[in-house]
């Protein structure tokens, strides 16, 4: 029985780590797209709100006991969180259309909004999700100050993955002793 629980925990780690890596890769792609074309970047980040929502629901479901009522509650809670995020992102779009924000600024604002939503959701569903949010926020700020920011972002993403693996290794080693 304990072996099954360990396998389950190991599988959960693999899925969550896979989602972390995938979201970091998608985020790096979005940062590159936004740098090349802020208008295309805006559309990409709106699409990413939906992608992040799907992965948040997936992680929350994996962490639940797979009860039907619990899944409905997870979907309701996550839907409210991410639809509110989408509503606020729409506000940034309206600011851009009104001329109050440039396309570059609007993309950075959306990136920061997605960062905040991801960090806050990560407090509920897991620290790896919060790491992705912190990465997005850091990337927005670094991109505003450095010309060669993509290399910094790639290094940061690789560092996050390494730290995540090391943390899990340390945690498992400590649990066995």
C-alpha positions as CSV (number, residue, x, y, z in Angstrom):
1,X,0.0,0.0,0.0
2,X,2.8,2.4,0.9
3,X,4.5,1.6,-2.4
4,X,1.4,2.5,-4.3
5,X,1.3,5.9,-2.5
6,X,4.9,6.5,-3.3
7,X,4.4,5.6,-7.0
8,X,1.4,7.9,-7.0
9,X,3.5,10.7,-5.5
10,X,6.3,10.0,-8.0
11,X,3.8,10.1,-10.9
12,X,2.3,13.4,-9.6
13,X,5.8,14.9,-9.4
14,X,6.5,13.8,-13.0
15,X,3.2,15.3,-14.3
16,X,3.7,18.6,-12.3
17,X,7.3,18.8,-13.4
18,X,6.3,18.2,-17.0
19,X,3.7,20.9,-16.8
20,X,6.3,23.3,-15.3
21,X,8.7,22.7,-18.1
22,X,6.1,22.9,-20.8
23,X,4.7,26.2,-19.4
24,X,8.2,27.6,-19.2
25,X,8.8,26.7,-22.8
26,X,5.5,28.2,-23.9
27,X,6.3,31.3,-21.9
28,X,9.8,31.7,-23.5
29,X,8.1,31.3,-26.9
30,X,5.6,34.0,-26.0
31,X,8.4,36.3,-24.8
32,X,10.2,35.9,-28.1
33,X,7.0,36.4,-30.1
34,X,6.1,39.5,-28.1
35,X,9.7,40.9,-28.7
36,X,9.3,40.3,-32.4
37,X,5.7,41.5,-32.8
38,X,3.9,43.1,-29.8
39,X,0.5,42.7,-31.6
40,X,1.0,39.0,-32.1
41,X,2.3,38.8,-28.5
42,X,-0.9,40.2,-27.2
43,X,-2.9,37.4,-28.9
44,X,-0.5,34.8,-27.7
45,X,-0.8,35.9,-24.1
46,X,-4.6,35.8,-24.3
47,X,-4.4,32.3,-25.6
48,X,-2.0,31.4,-22.8
49,X,-4.6,32.5,-20.2
50,X,-6.7,29.5,-21.5
51,X,-3.7,27.2,-21.5
52,X,-2.7,28.1,-18.0
53,X,-6.3,27.6,-16.9
54,X,-6.4,24.1,-18.4
55,X,-3.2,23.1,-16.7
56,X,-4.3,24.6,-13.4
57,X,-7.4,22.5,-13.5
58,X,-5.4,19.5,-14.4
59,X,-3.0,20.0,-11.5
60,X,-5.8,20.7,-9.0
61,X,-7.7,17.6,-10.2
62,X,-4.5,15.4,-9.8
63,X,-4.2,16.7,-6.2
64,X,-7.8,16.0,-5.4
65,X,-9.2,12.6,-4.4
66,X,-10.9,12.3,-7.8
67,X,-14.3,12.6,-6.3
68,X,-17.0,13.9,-8.7
69,X,-18.2,16.7,-6.4
70,X,-14.6,17.8,-5.7
71,X,-13.9,18.0,-9.4
72,X,-16.9,20.2,-10.0
73,X,-15.7,22.5,-7.2
74,X,-12.2,22.6,-8.7
75,X,-13.6,23.6,-12.1
76,X,-15.9,26.2,-10.6
77,X,-13.1,27.8,-8.6
78,X,-10.5,27.7,-11.4
79,X,-13.1,29.0,-13.9
80,X,-13.8,32.0,-11.7
81,X,-10.1,32.7,-11.2
82,X,-9.1,32.4,-14.9
83,X,-12.2,34.1,-16.3
84,X,-11.5,37.1,-14.0
85,X,-8.0,37.1,-15.3
86,X,-9.2,37.1,-18.9
87,X,-11.6,40.0,-18.0
88,X,-8.7,42.1,-16.6
89,X,-6.5,41.2,-19.6
90,X,-9.4,42.4,-21.8
91,X,-9.2,45.7,-19.9
92,X,-5.5,46.0,-20.9
93,X,-6.6,45.4,-24.5
94,X,-9.1,48.2,-24.3
95,X,-6.5,50.5,-22.8
96,X,-4.3,49.7,-25.8
97,X,-7.1,50.3,-28.3
98,X,-7.8,53.7,-26.7
99,X,-4.2,54.8,-27.1
100,X,-3.4,54.8,-23.4
101,X,-1.0,51.9,-23.9
102,X,1.4,51.1,-26.7
103,X,1.4,47.5,-28.0
104,X,4.7,47.0,-26.2
105,X,3.3,48.3,-23.0
106,X,0.1,46.4,-23.3
107,X,2.0,43.1,-23.8
108,X,4.1,43.8,-20.7
109,X,1.0,44.6,-18.7
110,X,-0.7,41.4,-19.8
111,X,2.4,39.4,-19.0
112,X,2.4,40.9,-15.5
113,X,-1.3,40.2,-15.1
114,X,-0.8,36.6,-16.2
115,X,2.2,36.4,-13.8
116,X,0.0,37.6,-10.9
117,X,-2.8,35.2,-11.7
118,X,-0.4,32.3,-12.0
119,X,1.4,33.1,-8.7
120,X,-1.9,33.4,-6.9
121,X,-3.2,30.2,-8.3
122,X,0.0,28.5,-7.5
123,X,-0.6,29.3,-3.8
124,X,-3.7,27.1,-4.1
125,X,-2.5,24.3,-6.4
126,X,1.3,24.1,-5.9
127,X,4.6,25.9,-5.7
128,X,5.7,24.9,-9.2
129,X,2.8,26.9,-10.7
130,X,3.9,29.9,-8.6
131,X,7.4,29.5,-10.0
132,X,6.0,29.9,-13.5
133,X,4.2,33.0,-12.4
134,X,7.4,34.4,-10.8
135,X,9.3,33.6,-14.0
136,X,6.7,35.6,-16.1
137,X,6.9,38.6,-13.8
138,X,10.7,38.5,-13.8
139,X,10.8,38.2,-17.6
140,X,8.5,41.2,-18.0
141,X,10.8,43.4,-15.8
142,X,14.1,42.0,-17.2
143,X,12.7,42.6,-20.8
144,X,12.0,46.2,-20.0
145,X,15.6,46.9,-18.9
146,X,17.9,44.6,-21.0
147,X,18.3,44.4,-24.7
148,X,19.5,40.7,-24.7
149,X,16.8,39.7,-22.2
150,X,15.9,36.4,-23.9
151,X,19.2,34.8,-22.9
152,X,18.6,35.9,-19.3
153,X,15.1,34.4,-19.5
154,X,16.4,31.1,-20.9
155,X,19.0,30.9,-18.1
156,X,16.3,31.7,-15.5
157,X,14.0,29.0,-16.9
158,X,16.8,26.4,-16.8
159,X,17.6,27.5,-13.3
160,X,14.0,27.0,-12.2
161,X,13.9,23.5,-13.6
162,X,17.2,22.6,-12.0
163,X,16.1,24.0,-8.6
164,X,12.8,22.2,-8.8
165,X,14.5,18.9,-9.5
166,X,17.0,19.4,-6.7
167,X,14.3,20.4,-4.3
168,X,12.3,17.3,-5.0
169,X,15.4,15.1,-4.7
170,X,16.3,16.7,-1.4
171,X,12.7,16.3,-0.1
172,X,12.6,12.6,-1.1
173,X,16.0,11.9,0.4
174,X,15.0,13.6,3.6
175,X,11.7,11.7,3.7
176,X,13.5,8.3,3.4
177,X,15.8,9.1,6.4
